[in-house]
Amino acid sequence: MKDALRAALARYSPSTIDDEPRLARAAVLALFYDAGGEPHLVFQRRSERVLHHKGQVSFPGGAMDPGDEHPQWTALRETHEEIGVAPEDVEVLGQLDELITISGFRVTPFVGWLRAYPYPWRFSAEEVAYLLEVPFATLRDPKNYVPDVRTYEGRQVVLPSYRVGPDLIWGATARIVANLLDVCLTIPDLEPARGGA
């Protein structure tokens, strides 16, 4: 799937957000790996010690440091700091739509592929409670989609969220997952999700 996903991302034109001084820059990495011929994605449940998004399921990533030359480097650096994956062990395949979080970040999501698996995860106990290694088919299965109904500026909106065992992927991370799933709809030979259409 790696080459097909790279091609799909190359065809895709991710939306970007104009620079706004009130928004801090951040980046995350949607990291795939192959296990037994099946693509998986790595998520983390954030600890209760972090400043933002305590206890939420997220992709590895975080705020840009002054020395970061590009958001892609931020995503790779933060992935190394949070779950122990060395930047040279990741093949970056492309970028998804930028988004704004309720905590005031402009987030640039990247998609990467782990060059070898199994991998010796070493996650930061300060920032990460545990990892979730999720088969991509689980996220593509409509049975695991959960509509997240919110009231925004006086009207109801439905946002995506995804049930993965006891965990719920919601908020900005779920929006990134939905964007990734939309991009994958353009992959012609992608096998149907289990239990899905």
Residue pairs with C-beta under 8 A, 6 or more apart in sequence:
1 32
1 34
1 39
1 136
1 187
1 190
2 32
2 34
2 91
2 93
2 113
4 187
4 189
4 190
5 32
5 93
5 94
5 111
5 113
5 183
5 184
5 187
6 93
6 94
7 187
8 183
8 184
8 186
8 187
9 93
9 94
9 95
9 96
9 111
9 183
10 94
11 186
12 94
12 96
12 183
12 186
14 94
14 95
14 96
14 97
14 98
15 97
15 98
16 98
17 23
17 98
17 99
17 100
17 106
20 106
22 104
23 100
23 104
23 105
23 106
24 63
24 64
24 104
24 105
24 106
25 63
25 64
25 71
25 74
25 105
25 106
25 108
26 61
26 62
26 63
26 64
26 71
26 74
26 101
26 105
26 106
26 107
26 108
27 61
27 62
27 64
27 71
27 72
27 74
27 75
27 78
27 107
27 108
27 109
27 110
28 58
28 59
28 60
28 61
28 62
28 75
28 78
28 107
28 108
28 109
28 110
28 173
28 176
29 59
29 60
29 61
29 75
29 76
29 78
29 79
29 90
29 109
29 110
29 111
29 112
30 41
30 59
30 96
30 109
30 110
30 111
30 112
30 176
30 177
30 180
31 41
31 42
31 59
31 60
31 79
31 85
31 90
31 112
31 113
31 114
32 39
32 40
32 41
32 111
32 112
32 113
32 114
32 136
33 39
33 40
33 42
33 113
33 114
33 117
33 119
34 40
34 117
35 117
35 118
35 133
38 135
38 136
38 137
39 135
39 136
40 133
40 134
40 135
40 136
41 133
41 134
41 136
41 139
42 59
42 60
42 83
42 114
42 131
42 132
42 133
42 134
43 57
43 58
43 59
43 131
43 132
43 134
43 164
43 167
43 169
43 173
44 57
44 58
44 59
44 60
44 82
44 83
44 123
44 127
44 128
44 129
44 130
44 131
44 132
45 55
45 56
45 57
45 58
45 128
45 129
45 130
45 131
45 132
45 167
46 53
46 54
46 55
46 56
46 57
46 58
46 127
46 128
46 129
47 54
47 55
47 125
47 126
47 127
47 128
47 129
48 54
48 55
48 129
49 126
49 127
50 126
50 127
52 103
52 105
53 103
53 171
55 129
56 170
56 171
56 173
57 132
57 164
57 167
57 168
57 169
57 170
57 173
58 172
58 173
59 109
59 173
59 176
60 75
60 78
60 79
60 82
60 83
60 85
61 74
61 75
61 78
61 79
61 82
61 107
61 109
62 74
62 78
62 81
62 82
63 74
63 105
64 71
64 74
65 74
65 77
68 74
68 77
71 108
71 110
72 92
72 95
72 108
72 110
73 87
74 108
75 108
75 109
75 110
75 112
76 87
76 90
76 92
76 112
77 87
79 85
79 87
79 90
79 112
80 86
80 87
81 124
81 127
82 123
82 124
82 127
82 128
83 121
83 122
83 123
83 124
83 128
83 131
84 120
84 121
84 122
84 123
85 114
85 119
85 121
89 114
89 115
89 116
89 119
90 112
90 113
90 114
90 115
91 112
91 113
91 115
92 110
92 111
92 112
93 111
93 112
93 113
94 110
94 111
95 108
95 109
95 110
95 111
96 109
96 110
96 111
96 176
96 179
96 180
96 183
97 109
97 179
98 106
98 107
98 108
98 109
99 106
99 107
99 109
99 172
99 175
99 176
100 106
100 107
101 107
101 171
101 172
102 171
107 172
107 176
109 176
109 179
111 180
121 131
123 130
123 131
132 164
132 165
132 167
134 164
137 193
137 194
138 144
138 164
139 162
139 164
139 169
139 177
139 181
140 181
140 184
140 193
140 196
141 193
141 194
141 195
141 196
142 193
142 195
142 196
142 197
143 195
143 196
144 162
144 163
144 164
145 160
145 161
145 162
146 160
146 161
146 162
146 163
146 168
146 170
147 158
147 159
147 160
147 161
148 158
148 159
148 160
148 161
148 170
148 174
149 156
149 157
149 158
149 159
150 156
150 157
150 158
150 159
151 157
159 170
159 171
159 174
159 175
160 174
160 175
160 177
160 178
161 168
161 169
161 170
161 171
161 174
162 168
162 169
162 170
162 174
162 177
163 169
169 177
184 190
